[in-house]
Amino acid sequence: MLPVTLRSLRHRNFRLFAAGQLVSMTGTWVQLVAQSWLVYRLTGRATLLGLVGFAGHFPVFLLAPIGGALADRFERRRIIVVTQAVSMVLAFVLAALTLGGIVREWHIVALAAGLGIVHAFDIPARQSFLVEMVGREDLINAIGLNSSLFNGARMTGPAVAGVLVAAIGEGWCFLINGISFAAVIVALLAIRVPPFQAPAKTSTLSRIREGFAFAARERPVRALLVMLAVLSLIGMPYMVLMPVFADRVLLGGPAAYGILMSAAGMGALAGAIALASRRDVTGLGGWVARAAIGFGALLAVFSLSRWMWLSVLLLLPIGFTMMVQISSSNTLIQTMVPDALRGRVMSVYSMMFMGMAPLGALLAGWAADRIGAPRTVMIGGAACVAAAAIFRWRLPRLRADARRLIVAQQAVGGEPPAGVSAI
């Protein structure tokens, strides 16, 4: 089982990428937790937490199509190096403002928006770059391992941040994150990729339209994207409200907040490893449906908990089911999309995943200030269950189209189409 789960590490480029990502992502989660706690400490308002979440993600919704067009037009590794360098600078600026004692709410919102702009170009390039490092034969495993790295960092980063925030303050967390970007930049520069073959020049607008047309035309891709958008809009904002749960509902502090976030990260790590252990995409559509139903139901139960350790235990399967849906959707879409459209279709994925989340964060923050965080999360969980039930009902009719797309891409990649199963 272990060699199957880790098979993408056979590729030198992916080993370098994974090592850099692990360090950088840990720093990123340290900053995210410290930033949320800083906003909550300065204002005490859930609405401001939602506003920062909105500012940090909404640029992805607006600009990801341009980022996807660039990812299909230029060398993806260079794009990622530039985005990581800019992210480093933004982290250092926030650290300087906080350590200098002059940070204000608008500084945090503005820097979060700047990072959101960076993500609009980074995510499509990063997701599309995976296939260049491992090839189609190990793509499902690379996506699972990449998600495992993200969630391994998500498991350790918040716990570290909770301790650091309580001991030395948020500013040092931001400084640590800035330094951590050096690891991924060095790793990217060490990766060897074939000379980039630029595609024929066409207008950016026409290239963007081509990506949207594919995502809208192909029913399995469209259904997965819609399901992902629903999860991001009404389910994932529970994370934005976690400081409220830690402080007002569970009567903890920054350390409790770190523990809660780490529990969700631990569950998500298990979900990513489960995906990485798979050899093909057979049955992944069912995984998406069942995980989404479980995620929504567990959120509703979590909203009722008033005991710290019960909440921690519930966040383990919440993180697991959330990651299974997200990573399975990513894998299925990447398996069905042509290489020439990969960056642009993954930009639509970015819009649905990260672009809808800020709208949900803003709405959740507004609702939590009026009806309370527990009721807000319960409503979101119930809505996720309803949407997932509709997706599950439609799934049998999507499988034939999904098989056609997967076979077509395997044939282009020179792989035998025999034995391909529907999702």
C-alpha positions in Angstrom: 0.0 0.0 0.0 2.8 2.5 0.9 4.6 2.3 -2.5 1.3 2.9 -4.3 0.4 5.8 -2.1 3.8 7.5 -2.6 4.4 6.6 -6.2 4.6 10.2 -7.4 7.8 10.6 -5.3 9.6 8.5 -7.9 9.8 11.7 -10.0 12.7 14.0 -9.0 10.7 17.1 -9.9 7.8 16.2 -7.7 10.1 15.3 -4.8 11.7 18.8 -5.0 8.3 20.4 -5.4 6.8 18.5 -2.4 9.7 19.4 -0.1 9.4 23.1 -0.9 5.6 23.0 -0.6 5.6 21.3 2.8 7.8 24.1 4.3 5.9 26.9 2.6 2.4 25.7 3.3 3.2 25.2 7.0 4.2 28.9 7.1 1.1 29.8 5.2 -1.2 28.1 7.7 0.7 29.8 10.6 -0.1 33.1 9.0 -3.7 32.4 8.2 -4.5 31.4 11.8 -2.5 34.3 13.3 -4.2 36.7 10.9 -7.7 35.6 11.8 -6.9 35.8 15.5 -5.4 39.3 15.0 -8.6 40.5 13.2 -10.7 39.0 16.0 -8.5 40.5 18.7 -8.6 44.0 17.1 -12.3 44.1 16.4 -14.2 41.2 18.1 -16.6 41.1 15.2 -17.4 38.1 13.0 -18.3 40.5 10.2 -14.7 41.6 9.9 -13.5 38.0 9.8 -15.9 37.6 6.9 -14.6 40.7 5.2 -11.0 39.6 5.4 -12.0 36.2 4.0 -13.8 38.0 1.2 -10.9 40.2 0.4 -8.5 37.3 0.3 -10.5 35.1 -2.1 -12.8 37.2 -4.2 -9.9 38.4 -6.5 -9.6 34.7 -7.5 -13.2 34.8 -8.8 -12.5 37.9 -10.8 -9.0 37.2 -12.1 -8.6 33.5 -12.3 -9.7 33.3 -16.0 -6.8 35.6 -16.9 -4.5 33.4 -14.7 -5.7 30.3 -16.5 -5.1 31.8 -19.9 -1.6 32.8 -18.9 -1.0 29.3 -17.5 -1.8 27.8 -20.9 0.3 30.5 -22.7 3.6 30.7 -20.7 5.9 28.4 -18.8 4.0 27.5 -15.6 7.0 27.1 -13.4 8.1 30.7 -14.0 4.6 31.9 -13.2 4.7 30.0 -9.9 8.1 31.4 -9.0 6.9 35.0 -9.5 3.7 34.4 -7.5 5.6 32.9 -4.6 8.1 35.8 -4.5 5.2 38.4 -4.4 3.6 36.4 -1.6 6.8 36.5 0.4 6.9 40.3 0.1 3.3 40.6 1.2 4.0 38.5 4.3 7.0 40.6 5.2 4.9 43.8 4.9 2.3 42.4 7.3 5.0 41.3 9.7 6.6 44.8 9.7 3.2 46.5 10.3 2.3 44.1 13.2 5.7 44.0 14.9 5.8 47.8 14.6 2.5 48.1 16.4 0.9 50.2 13.6 -1.3 47.5 12.0 -4.9 48.4 11.4 -7.9 46.5 10.1 -7.6 48.1 6.6 -4.0 47.0 6.3 -5.0 43.4 6.8 -7.9 43.7 4.4 -5.7 45.3 1.7 -2.9 42.8 2.1 -5.4 39.9 2.0 -6.7 41.3 -1.2 -3.2 41.5 -2.6 -2.6 37.9 -1.8 -5.9 37.0 -3.4 -4.7 38.6 -6.6 -1.6 36.5 -6.4 -3.6 33.3 -5.9 -5.7 34.1 -9.1 -2.5 33.5 -11.1 -0.8 31.0 -8.9 -3.6 28.4 -8.5 -4.3 27.6 -12.2 -0.5 27.4 -12.9 0.2 25.3 -9.9 -2.7 22.8 -10.6 -1.7 22.5 -14.2 2.0 22.1 -13.4 1.4 18.8 -11.6 0.9 16.8 -14.8 4.2 18.2 -16.2 6.1 16.8 -13.2 4.6 13.3 -13.0 2.7 12.6 -16.3 -0.9 11.4 -16.7 -0.1 8.0 -15.3 0.6 9.3 -11.8 -1.7 12.4 -11.9 -4.3 11.1 -9.5 -1.6 10.2 -7.0 0.2 13.6 -7.4 -3.1 15.4 -6.7 -3.7 13.3 -3.6 -0.1 13.8 -2.3 -0.2 17.5 -3.0 -3.4 17.7 -1.0 -1.7 15.6 1.7 1.1 18.1 1.9 -1.4 21.0 2.1 -3.3 19.3 4.9 -0.2 18.0 6.7 0.7 21.7 7.0 -2.8 22.5 7.9 -2.6 20.1 10.8 0.7 21.4 12.2 0.6 25.0 11.2 -2.5 26.0 13.3 -1.2 24.2 16.3 2.1 26.0 16.0 0.4 29.3 15.4 -1.8 28.9 18.4 1.3 28.5 20.6 3.2 31.3 19.0 0.3 33.8 19.0 -0.2 33.1 22.8 3.6 33.3 23.5 5.0 36.0 21.2 2.2 37.5 19.2 1.0 37.5 15.6 3.8 39.5 14.0 6.4 36.8 14.4 4.0 34.3 12.7 3.8 36.6 9.7 7.6 36.8 9.6 8.0 33.0 9.8 5.6 32.7 6.8 7.6 35.2 4.7 10.9 33.2 5.4 9.2 29.9 4.5 8.5 31.0 0.9 12.3 30.7 0.2 12.0 26.9 0.4 9.5 26.6 -2.4 11.2 29.2 -4.6 14.6 27.3 -4.3 12.8 24.0 -5.1 11.1 25.4 -8.2 14.3 26.8 -9.5 16.0 23.4 -9.1 13.2 21.6 -11.1 14.2 20.6 -14.6 11.4 20.9 -17.2 11.5 20.4 -21.0 11.8 23.6 -23.1 8.4 25.3 -23.2 6.5 25.2 -26.5 4.4 28.3 -26.8 1.0 27.7 -28.4 -0.2 29.7 -31.3 -1.0 33.3 -30.4 -4.7 34.1 -30.0 -6.4 36.8 -28.0 -6.7 36.4 -24.3 -10.4 36.9 -24.4 -10.9 34.1 -27.0 -8.8 31.7 -24.9 -10.8 32.5 -21.8 -14.0 31.9 -23.7 -12.7 28.5 -24.9 -12.0 27.4 -21.3 -15.5 28.4 -20.1 -17.1 26.8 -23.1 -15.6 23.4 -22.3 -16.5 23.6 -18.6 -20.1 24.6 -19.5 -20.6 22.2 -22.4 -19.4 19.0 -20.7 -22.0 17.8 -18.2 -19.8 15.9 -15.8 -17.3 18.8 -15.5 -20.2 21.3 -15.1 -21.9 19.2 -12.4 -18.7 18.8 -10.4 -18.0 22.6 -10.6 -21.5 23.4 -9.5 -21.2 21.0 -6.5 -17.9 22.5 -5.6 -19.3 26.1 -5.8 -22.1 25.1 -3.4 -19.7 23.6 -0.9 -17.5 26.7 -1.0 -20.4 29.2 -0.7 -22.4 27.6 2.1 -20.2 24.9 3.7 -16.6 26.0 3.9 -17.3 29.4 5.7 -17.4 27.4 8.9 -13.6 27.9 9.0 -14.0 31.7 8.9 -16.2 31.5 12.0 -13.8 29.2 14.0 -12.4 32.0 16.1 -16.0 32.7 17.3 -16.5 29.1 18.1 -13.2 28.9 20.0 -13.9 32.0 22.0 -17.6 32.5 22.5 -19.1 29.0 22.0 -16.4 26.8 23.5 -14.9 29.4 25.8 -11.3 28.9 24.8 -8.7 31.2 23.3 -6.0 31.2 20.6 -4.7 27.8 21.7 -8.2 26.3 21.4 -8.5 27.9 18.0 -5.3 26.3 16.8 -6.4 22.9 18.1 -9.8 23.1 16.3 -8.1 24.1 13.0 -5.5 21.3 13.4 -8.2 18.7 14.0 -9.9 19.7 10.7 -6.5 19.6 9.0 -5.8 16.1 10.4 -9.1 14.8 9.0 -8.4 16.5 5.7 -4.9 14.9 5.6 -6.5 11.4 6.0 -8.9 12.2 3.2 -6.0 13.2 0.9 -4.1 10.1 1.7 -7.2 8.0 0.9 -7.3 9.6 -2.5 -3.6 9.1 -3.1 -3.9 5.4 -2.4 -6.3 5.0 -5.4 -5.1 3.6 -8.7 -7.8 5.1 -11.0 -10.9 7.3 -11.0 -13.5 4.5 -10.9 -16.2 5.4 -8.4 -14.9 8.9 -7.6 -18.2 10.4 -8.5 -19.8 8.4 -5.8 -17.1 9.6 -3.4 -18.0 13.2 -4.2 -21.7 12.6 -3.5 -21.2 10.7 -0.2 -18.5 13.0 1.1 -20.7 16.1 0.4 -23.7 14.5 2.2 -21.5 13.5 5.2 -19.8 16.9 5.3 -23.1 18.8 5.5 -24.6 16.5 8.2 -21.5 16.6 10.3 -21.4 20.4 10.1 -25.0 20.5 11.5 -24.0 18.3 14.4 -20.8 20.4 15.1 -23.0 23.5 15.3 -24.8 21.9 18.3 -21.7 21.0 20.3 -20.7 23.0 23.4 -17.9 20.8 24.5 -14.4 21.4 23.3 -13.3 17.8 22.7 -16.5 16.8 21.1 -16.0 19.6 18.7 -12.5 18.5 18.0 -13.6 14.9 17.4 -16.3 16.1 15.0 -13.8 18.2 13.0 -11.8 15.1 12.1 -14.5 13.6 9.8 -15.6 17.1 8.7 -12.0 17.7 7.4 -12.0 14.2 5.9 -15.2 14.6 4.0 -14.4 18.1 2.8 -11.1 17.1 1.4 -12.4 13.9 -0.3 -15.0 16.0 -2.2 -12.5 18.7 -3.2 -9.6 16.5 -4.2 -11.9 13.9 -5.9 -13.5 16.7 -8.0 -10.1 18.1 -8.9 -8.9 14.6 -10.0 -11.9 13.9 -12.1 -11.8 17.3 -13.8 -8.1 17.0 -14.6 -8.6 13.5 -15.9 -11.3 14.7 -18.3 -9.7 18.0 -19.5 -7.4 18.2 -22.6 -3.8 19.4 -21.8 -4.2 22.4 -24.1 -7.2 23.6 -21.9 -5.9 22.5 -18.5 -4.9 25.9 -17.2 -8.1 27.6 -18.3 -10.4 24.9 -17.0 -8.5 24.8 -13.7 -9.1 28.5 -13.5 -12.8 27.9 -13.5 -12.2 25.3 -10.8 -10.4 28.0 -8.9 -13.3 30.3 -9.3 -15.7 27.8 -7.9 -13.5 26.6 -5.1 -11.7 29.7 -3.9 -13.7 32.4 -5.7 -17.1 31.5 -4.2 -15.6 31.1 -0.7 -15.3 34.9 -0.1 -19.0 35.4 -0.9 -19.8 32.7 1.6 -17.4 34.1 4.2 -18.9 37.6 3.9 -22.4 36.1 4.1 -21.5 33.9 7.0 -19.9 36.7 9.0 -22.9 38.9 8.4 -25.3 36.1 9.5 -23.2 35.1 12.5 -23.4 38.7 13.9 -27.2 38.5 13.7 -28.3 34.9 14.4 -25.1 33.5 15.9 -22.3 31.3 14.5 -23.9 28.0 15.5 -27.2 28.7 13.6 -25.2 30.0 10.6 -23.2 26.8 10.4 -26.2 24.6 10.9 -28.0 26.2 7.9 -25.0 25.8 5.8 -24.7 22.2 6.6 -28.3 21.5 5.8 -28.0 23.2 2.5 -24.9 21.1 1.6 -26.9 17.9 2.3 -29.7 19.1 0.0 -27.3 20.0 -2.9 -25.4 16.7 -2.5 -28.6 14.7 -2.7 -29.4 16.4 -6.0 -25.9 15.6 -7.4 -26.2 12.0 -6.3 -29.5 11.7 -8.1 -28.0 13.0 -11.3 -24.8 10.9 -11.1 -25.9 7.8 -13.1 -26.7 10.1 -16.1 -23.3 11.7 -16.0 -21.2 8.6 -16.0 -21.4 7.9 -19.8 -20.2 11.4 -20.6 -17.4 11.2 -18.1 -16.2 7.9 -19.5 -16.1 9.4 -23.0 -14.0 12.3 -21.9 -11.6 10.1 -19.9 -11.1 7.7 -22.7 -10.5 10.5 -25.2 -7.7 12.0 -23.0 -6.1 8.6 -22.4 -6.0 8.0 -26.1 -4.3 11.4 -26.7 -1.8 10.6 -24.0 -1.0 7.3 -25.7 -2.5 5.2 -22.9 -4.8 2.3 -23.7 -8.4 3.1 -23.2 -9.4 -0.5 -22.3 -10.8 -1.1 -18.9 -11.7 2.5 -18.2 -14.7 2.7 -15.9 -17.3 5.4 -15.4 -17.0 7.7 -12.4 
